[in-house]
């Protein structure tokens, strides 16, 4: 006897699942995993707590689903670094992509940062199997550029760490940035110009 076909979720089920995940992203990015509760997610989503538990086993299941959805998006800008391209241009493009991500996906950035600050208990396997091989591959590309004299003698690993720190800051510390800049100012254009000038000067090979 063949197994029964897997029933596709209805449009309402897909809508409710999306509402729950979007609400959870708000709650987790604001309160962190430990501070977030199913009651907060239910209130934010406008869906009862029992109904949330119909779609997900609990808070951790929602959190893991969000992280699993995020990790591929998080790796895309680094994956796009092209070994055949101009080294300085490729790295400046990477900086810009990461800055754009900080602007467009601030909740996701804070979700990721919160998970890392807790020791990556739920996303650890993804870091080992997804991020680490890609990170090593792109560090090797950068080292090849350095060895060929096409890039200043930078440390590839710490260069990438520096790019993460200077771009994700605008998402993870967005509240602080908003207080320190002129009221209502969008930091993206000035940040983009500043980071491009800083990294261009740092990365350019000696002539």
PyMOL commands that set and color helices and strands:
alter all, ss='L'
color gray80, all
select helices_A, chain A and resi 11-35+38-45+49-55+59-79+87-104+106-117+124-147+156-172+174-180+188-203
alter helices_A, ss='H'
color red, helices_A
deselect
rebuild
show_as cartoon
